[in-house]
Amino acid sequence: MKKCINNILSLLFVLSSLSLFALSECFSCENPIVLPTSADDNIVLPEVYDQDDDPIRIGMTYIIKNPNIGGGAVYLDNIGHLKCPNAVLQHIPVPGLMGNGTAVMFVRDKSDDGEVVRVMTLVYIKFFVETTPLCVNETVWKVNDEQIVVTGGEVGNENDIFKIMSTDIKIRDYKNVYKLLHCPPYVKCNAIGGSFKNEHVRLVTVDGEGFTPFVFIKA
């Protein structure tokens, strides 16, 4: 029975990945659009938008969701019996594994970079969740040595920087679809995708086109 359940979960994850090919017109815009704002060639990058067509704002709460068939919302859980939950997972549409996700905030270590999130500008991602004093500083996303997204990062640590990239992906009932990137200093950014491990979909860094598309929904 357990083997059968694992096979079903694996199939759903594969469908979630394949639906990116079936439902999208193209994979990504590798060069973000820039908009000139003056004759001095000053530029401003486009804002990142949620599903209500409102710009994503620093300090507000959002649900991050994979809009593909078989995809689901991103959430925080403790799957390793650790002192603090640190697994960044994705729900899938199976009884017992469905859920509404865990709200996140996009934050910066400097307040002079504006109140909205713009494409390809640095942000830190932090779960907005009730926690214990022991775990209060364990909610910021980072990528560990196994290239798995976990919590335990630190706002201000350049190794824990993420960016949001525009795409041209078109998925039924969804708009403003983006690509998440992990962008530590001095190396190229890596996209965030999904990997089915131990009955859970973990967020991981990936190369090439194996990324997971994401949308942002007000929490």
N, C-alpha and C positions, 0 to 999 in steps of 0.2 A: 504493500500500500504506500509506504513512504517513497519507494522508488517511483511509483506511478505519479505521486504528487510532485516529486522533483522534476519528472519529465514534463508534466503540465506547466510548471513554473518556468522551466527552461524554454518551452515552446512559446509561452507568452512573452518572455523577454526577447526572443528572436523576432517575434511579430512586431514588437515595439521598435526594434532596431530596423527591420525591413520596411516598416511603414514610412520611415523617413524617405526612402527611395520612391515609394509608390505615391506619396502625397505631396511631395515637394517639387517645385519647378527647377530649383537649383540648390546647391548646398550652402554656399556662403558668398558674401562679398568680401574678398580678402583685403580690399582697399576701402576703408571707411569713407563715406561721403563727407566732404568738408564744405562749409558754407562761408563764403567771404563776407566779412562784416564791415570792411572799410576799404578805401583806396590804398591803404598801406599794406594790403594783403594780409591783414590780421584775419585769422580764421577761428571759427568755433565749431567744435564737433557736434553732431546731432545728439539730441536728448534720447535716452532710452525710455520707452513707453510701456505702460502696463496694458491690460486687456480692456481698460476703459478709455484708452487713448490719452491718459494723463501721464506726464513725465514722472519717472521714478525719482523720489525725493529721499535725500539722506535723512536717516533717523525714522522714517516711516516703516511700517511692517508690511511684508508681502509673503505670499506663498509662491515658491518656485515649482513649476510643474512641467513635466515632459508631456506635450500634447499629442504625441503619437498614439495610435491604437495599441493598447497594451501598456501604455505608459501611465505614470501617476505622479503625485506630489512628492517633494523631497521632505524628509523628516529626520529627526534625531532619535537615536535609540542606543540602548546599552546591550550589545550582543556578545560581550566578552566577559561579563561579570567583573567589570572594572569599577573603581571607586567613583568614577564619573562617566556618564554616557558620552561616547565620542564617535559613534558610527553615523556617517552621513549616508542615508539610504533613500531609495525610491520605492514608493508604494506601487503595487501592481494589482490589477482588478481581479483578485481571487479572494473569496471569503477568508477572513482572518488576516489578510495582507493588504486590505484596502484601508484608506485613511485620508484625512483632509490635509495632511502635511503639518510641518512645524514652521511657524512664521519666522522670517529672517528680517534683519535690518542691514542695509548697506551703510557703511560708516567710513570715515577717513580720519587720519591722524592730524589733519590740518583743516581749519575751519574756513580758510580763505579761497577754497577751490569751488565755491558755489554750493547751492542747496539742492541741485538736481544732479543725477548721474548721467554722464554722457558716454557715448561709445568710445571704447579704447582708452578710457581714463581709469586710473587706479582706484580700486575700492577694496575694502575688507568686508567679508560676509560674516554676520554674527547671528546665531539663533536667538530669537527673542522668546525666552522660555523661563518659567519659574524654576529656580534651582536652589541648591543649598549653599551656605557660605563656603563650603569646601570646594564646590564646583563652579562658583560664580565667574571665575576667570577661565573657564574651559569651554566657552561657547563659540569662539572665533574659528572659522575654517582655516585649515592648512592642508598641505599634501605631505604625507609621511614618506619614509625611505622606500616603501613599496609602491609609491605613486598612487596611493589610495587617499581620497579626501576624508579627513577626520577633523575633529575639533581639537582645541588645545593650542590654537594659533594666538597671535598677539597683534593688536592694532599698533602699527608703527614698525613692525618687522617686515622688511622688504621681501622676505621669502614667502610671506603669506598674502601677497598681492594677487587679486583677481581683476580681470577686465571683462567687459561685455561687448561682444562684437555683433554687428548687424548681419542679417542673412536675408536672402530673397525667398526663403522657404514659405510655401503656401500650404496650410493645413486646414481642412474643413472646420468651421466653427471657431477658428483661432486666428489671431492676427498678431503683429509685432513679435515675431519669433526670433530668438537670439541664440547666440553661441557663447558659452562661458569659457573663459581662458584662465589658466594659472600662469602668472607672469613673474617669476622670481628674477632678480637682477642678473644681467650679464649673460643670460641664456634666452633662447627663443621661447615664446609662449607655447604652452601645450593646451589643447582643447580638453574639455571635460566630457567624458562619456560614461557609459554604464558597463558593469561587469557582474555577471551572476556568480556569486560566491556564497557557499554555505547557506543556501535557501534564501538569500537576500540579494537585491540589486544594489551593489556598492557604486558610488561615484568614484571614477578613476581618471587619471590623465591618459589621453590617447594621441596617437599621431594620425595625420592624414584626415580622411573623411569619416572616421568612425565616431564622430562626436554625437552627443545627444542634444537635440534642440530643446530650448526652454522658453517658457512664457512666464510672465509675472502677474500675479493676481493680488489685489489688495486683501490683506488679512482682516 
